[in-house]
Amino acid sequence: MFVTAFLKKVQNLVSFGRFNKKGVHTFVNNYKRVGKNSAS
């Protein structure tokens, strides 16, 4: 359930990012930060 909602959110951000590259950049940075936090 959670994964599906997350993927849907990612899809929305990606399609939105086509019009807003800065948004994608911010999302990528947030994603990397989350990845580091969950990895440690």
Protein Blocks (a to p, Z undefined) as FASTA:
>chain_A
ZZmmmmmmmmmmmmmmmmmmklmmmmmmmmmmmmmmmmZZ
